């Protein structure tokens, strides 16, 4: 692949990414699958340049508004990043112009969202032992400073080949997600309802915190997402999780109901920078309506005197503080015990929000 072919390939992928709602990861994966003749170095060159451009999209459009993507890619490769010091803040922060108004402390939060996110693992067991096993497999790792389960992986590696993974001692999970679970504070022998379980990251760390003693019911409105949880729980030797594919009548009450709500995902933009440009302001109203419906459905499963946790991986006030305020107006029998934001600026993690409430 010569230089011009590289630029054309990158421009093609950028145009596809802009035209579709699917993620850039999916588009790039499909492209590489159909271009198997590319060498590993050529593949890496395409990946590096595509992601560099995606992370600088707003600045490149501002600097070279009349160019197509092929010429912008060429200019970036040949001249380097353009000077956009005079650009509006939203351009320098690589977000849509409407977005900063929805983010508390945007001037501090959004610049921190520009960098790459580290690869964080969760030790399912003794962290020192897991680190020792990973080092024995030739990986460069170090402990996280905040989560007692967290491990930083220095560079991408195929974890499925490691001894720790095969023994069920390892999961990929951002430190922020681990801190959220730790702040929720479930305990052994409790009954927990993971109301939006997805692939089960929260259920699995809850099982670890509960020492595999107690009961976790995992539900998701899209049952296919739960299939991965079944496999992960088996690999991690977790036996206290029960999968339910239909929402039961709320005759059973739980010590703790956890709602990791569908959200805009803005707290993960370091990992998926292309998604910055797929979110529309009008979508927030639909998202917050759904979140409110889910919270009001989930709270019916909470025992009196016990706990409801609301979580998002979003930075917006609409989905977080405003959502909690709306719920409390509708349900005055709840009180806030803890409300916290996690983000690259505040905790050096992905962006999360947690509100832990108690039912009176």
C-alpha positions in Angstrom: 0.0 0.0 0.0 1.6 3.3 -1.1 0.9 6.6 0.6 -1.9 7.7 -1.6 -3.7 4.3 -1.2 -3.3 4.7 2.6 -4.9 8.2 2.5 -7.7 6.9 0.2 -8.4 4.0 2.6 -8.6 6.3 5.6 -10.8 8.8 3.8 -13.2 6.0 2.7 -13.5 4.7 6.3 -14.1 8.3 7.6 -16.9 8.8 5.1 -18.5 5.5 6.0 -18.3 6.4 9.7 -20.0 9.7 9.1 -22.7 8.2 7.0 -23.7 5.4 9.3 -25.0 5.1 12.9 -22.8 2.1 13.5 -19.6 2.6 15.4 -16.2 3.2 13.7 -15.0 0.0 15.3 -17.5 -2.1 13.4 -16.8 -0.3 10.1 -13.1 -0.7 10.5 -13.4 -4.3 11.5 -15.5 -5.1 8.4 -13.0 -3.3 6.2 -10.0 -5.2 7.5 -12.0 -8.5 7.2 -12.5 -7.8 3.4 -8.9 -6.6 2.9 -7.0 -9.6 4.3 -4.2 -9.0 1.8 -3.0 -6.0 3.8 0.1 -6.7 5.9 0.1 -6.2 9.6 2.1 -3.0 9.2 -0.4 -1.7 6.6 -3.3 -2.5 8.9 -1.7 -0.7 11.8 -1.0 2.4 9.6 -4.7 2.5 8.6 -5.8 2.1 12.2 -3.4 4.7 13.6 -4.3 7.4 11.0 -8.1 6.7 11.1 -8.2 7.1 14.9 -6.0 10.2 14.8 -8.3 11.9 12.4 -11.5 10.8 14.3 -10.0 12.3 17.5 -9.2 15.6 15.7 -12.4 15.8 13.5 -13.7 19.1 14.8 -10.3 20.8 14.6 -9.7 19.5 11.0 -13.1 20.7 9.9 -12.5 24.1 11.4 -9.0 24.5 9.9 -9.8 23.1 6.5 -13.6 23.6 6.0 -13.5 23.5 2.2 -11.5 20.3 1.8 -12.8 16.7 1.4 -11.6 14.0 3.8 -9.0 12.8 1.4 -7.3 16.2 1.4 -7.7 16.7 5.1 -6.0 13.3 5.7 -3.2 14.3 3.4 -2.8 17.7 5.0 -2.7 16.2 8.5 -0.2 13.6 7.5 2.1 16.1 5.7 1.7 19.2 7.8 0.7 17.9 11.2 -2.1 19.1 13.4 -3.3 22.6 12.4 -3.3 25.6 14.7 -6.8 26.0 16.1 -5.9 28.2 19.1 -8.5 30.8 18.0 -11.3 28.2 17.6 -14.4 28.1 19.9 -14.0 25.9 22.9 -16.4 23.2 21.6 -14.0 22.8 18.6 -11.0 22.5 20.8 -12.9 20.0 23.1 -14.0 18.0 20.0 -17.7 18.0 20.9 -20.9 19.3 19.1 -21.5 23.0 19.7 -24.7 22.2 21.8 -23.1 19.7 24.1 -21.1 21.8 26.7 -24.2 23.5 28.0 -25.4 20.0 29.2 -22.2 19.2 31.2 -21.5 20.6 34.7 -18.0 22.1 34.9 -17.5 21.6 31.1 -14.4 23.7 31.0 -12.6 21.2 33.2 -14.4 18.0 32.2 -14.3 18.1 28.4 -10.6 18.8 27.8 -9.8 15.7 29.9 -12.0 13.6 27.5 -9.6 14.2 24.6 -7.0 11.6 25.6 -6.9 7.9 25.1 -8.4 5.7 27.9 -6.1 3.2 29.6 -6.8 -0.5 29.5 -8.0 -1.5 32.9 -8.6 -5.0 34.2 -10.3 -6.3 37.3 -8.7 -9.0 39.4 -11.3 -11.6 40.4 -9.3 -12.8 43.4 -6.0 -11.8 45.0 -4.7 -8.9 42.9 -1.0 -9.6 43.6 -1.4 -13.2 42.5 -3.1 -12.0 39.2 -0.4 -9.5 38.6 2.2 -12.2 39.1 0.5 -14.5 36.6 0.2 -11.7 34.0 3.8 -10.8 34.4 4.7 -14.5 34.0 2.9 -14.4 30.7 5.1 -11.4 29.6 2.5 -8.6 30.1 3.4 -5.3 31.5 0.9 -4.4 34.3 0.6 -2.3 37.4 -2.0 -1.9 40.2 -4.6 0.9 40.0 -4.4 3.5 42.7 -8.1 3.6 43.7 -9.8 0.3 43.1 -8.3 -2.6 45.2 -9.2 -4.9 42.3 -7.9 -2.7 39.4 -4.9 -3.5 37.2 -3.5 -1.2 34.5 -2.4 -3.0 31.3 0.4 -1.1 29.6 -0.6 -2.1 26.1 -3.1 -4.2 24.2 -2.7 -7.9 24.6 -4.7 -11.1 23.8 -5.8 -11.8 27.4 -7.7 -15.0 26.5 -4.3 -16.7 26.2 -3.2 -15.8 29.7 -3.3 -18.1 32.7 -5.2 -15.6 34.8 -8.0 -15.4 32.2 -8.3 -19.1 31.7 -8.5 -19.5 35.5 -11.3 -17.0 35.7 -9.2 -14.5 37.6 -9.5 -11.6 35.2 -12.1 -9.3 33.6 -11.8 -6.2 31.6 -13.5 -3.4 33.5 -12.7 0.3 33.7 -11.6 1.5 37.2 -14.6 3.9 37.2 -17.0 1.0 36.9 -15.2 -0.7 39.7 -15.4 2.4 41.9 -19.1 2.7 41.3 -19.7 -0.9 42.5 -17.5 -0.4 45.5 -19.4 2.8 46.4 -22.7 0.9 46.1 -21.3 -1.4 48.7 -23.3 -4.7 48.4 -22.5 -7.3 51.0 -22.4 -11.1 51.4 -25.8 -12.7 51.9 -27.7 -9.8 50.4 -30.3 -10.1 47.6 -29.4 -7.9 44.6 -31.4 -7.2 41.5 -29.2 -6.0 38.6 -32.0 -4.4 36.6 -30.1 -3.5 33.4 -27.5 -6.2 33.6 -26.3 -6.2 29.9 -23.2 -8.4 29.6 -22.9 -8.6 33.4 -19.9 -6.5 34.4 -21.7 -5.1 37.5 -23.2 -8.5 38.4 -19.8 -10.1 38.4 -18.1 -7.5 40.5 -21.0 -7.7 42.9 -20.6 -11.4 43.2 -16.9 -10.8 44.0 -17.8 -8.3 46.7 -20.4 -10.7 48.1 -17.8 -13.5 48.2 -20.2 -15.6 46.1 -22.6 -15.7 49.0 -26.1 -14.4 48.6 -28.3 -13.9 45.5 -28.1 -11.8 42.3 -30.9 -11.6 39.8 -29.8 -10.3 36.5 -32.3 -8.9 34.0 -32.0 -6.9 30.8 -34.7 -5.7 28.4 -32.6 -7.1 25.5 -32.1 -10.8 26.7 -29.4 -11.6 24.1 -27.0 -9.4 26.1 -27.3 -11.8 29.0 -25.8 -14.7 27.1 -22.4 -13.3 27.6 -23.0 -13.0 31.3 -23.7 -16.8 31.5 -20.4 -17.6 29.9 -18.5 -15.1 32.0 -20.0 -16.3 35.3 -19.1 -19.9 34.5 -15.5 -18.9 33.7 -15.2 -16.9 36.9 -16.8 -19.7 39.0 -19.7 -17.5 40.1 -22.8 -19.5 41.2 -25.0 -16.8 42.8 -26.3 -15.1 39.6 -29.7 -16.1 38.2 -30.6 -14.9 34.7 -34.2 -13.8 34.1 -35.3 -12.9 30.5 -38.7 -11.6 31.5 -39.5 -9.0 34.2 -41.4 -10.8 37.0 -44.2 -9.3 38.9 -42.7 -7.3 41.8 -43.8 -9.7 44.5 -40.2 -10.4 45.5 -38.4 -7.5 47.1 -34.6 -7.0 47.1 -32.1 -5.5 49.5 -30.5 -3.7 46.6 -31.9 -2.8 43.2 -29.2 -1.5 40.8 -30.2 0.4 37.6 -27.3 0.9 35.2 -29.5 2.8 32.9 -29.4 3.1 29.1 -27.8 6.4 28.4 -26.0 8.6 25.9 -22.6 6.9 26.7 -20.8 10.3 26.8 -18.6 9.1 29.6 -17.0 6.6 27.3 -16.1 9.0 24.5 -12.3 8.6 25.1 -12.8 4.9 24.0 -15.3 5.7 21.2 -14.5 9.2 19.9 -16.6 8.7 16.8 -19.8 8.5 19.0 -19.3 12.2 19.8 -20.8 13.0 16.4 -23.6 10.5 16.4 -25.4 11.9 19.4 -28.1 14.5 18.7 -29.4 17.0 21.3 -33.0 15.9 20.6 -32.1 12.3 21.6 -31.4 13.4 25.2 -35.1 14.0 25.8 -36.0 10.4 24.6 -33.1 8.9 26.6 -34.2 10.7 29.8 -37.8 9.7 29.3 -36.7 6.0 29.1 -34.5 6.3 32.1 -37.3 7.7 34.2 -39.6 4.9 33.1 -37.0 2.3 34.0 -36.3 3.8 37.4 -40.0 3.9 38.3 -40.4 0.3 37.2 -37.3 -0.9 39.1 -38.1 0.9 42.4 -41.1 -1.4 42.9 -38.6 -4.3 43.7 -36.9 -2.5 46.6 -37.6 -3.6 50.1 -38.7 -0.8 52.5 -35.7 0.6 54.3 -33.4 -0.7 51.5 -31.6 0.6 48.5 -31.9 1.7 44.9 -28.8 2.7 42.9 -29.0 4.7 39.7 -26.0 4.7 37.4 -25.1 6.1 34.0 -22.0 6.3 32.0 -22.9 9.8 31.0 -21.6 13.3 31.7 -24.8 15.2 31.1 -26.8 16.9 33.8 -30.0 15.8 32.0 -29.4 12.1 32.6 -27.9 12.5 36.0 -28.8 15.1 38.6 -31.9 16.2 36.8 -33.0 12.6 36.4 -32.6 12.0 40.1 -34.5 15.2 41.0 -37.4 14.1 38.7 -37.5 10.6 40.3 -37.5 12.0 43.8 -40.4 14.4 43.0 -42.3 11.3 41.8 -41.2 9.2 44.7 -40.8 11.3 47.9 -40.4 8.1 49.9 -36.8 7.9 48.8 -33.8 9.9 50.1 -30.3 10.3 48.7 -27.5 8.6 50.6 -24.7 9.3 48.2 -24.4 11.1 44.8 -21.1 11.1 43.0 -19.6 11.8 39.6 -16.6 9.9 38.2 -14.7 11.2 35.1 -11.2 11.6 33.6 -11.1 15.0 35.3 -12.4 13.9 38.8 -11.1 10.3 39.2 -9.0 9.6 36.1 -11.6 7.1 34.9 -14.3 6.9 32.3 -17.3 9.1 33.1 -19.9 7.7 35.4 -22.6 8.9 37.7 -24.0 7.2 40.8 -26.9 8.1 43.0 -27.5 5.7 45.9 -31.0 6.1 47.4 -32.8 4.5 50.4 -36.5 3.7 50.3 -38.4 4.8 53.4 
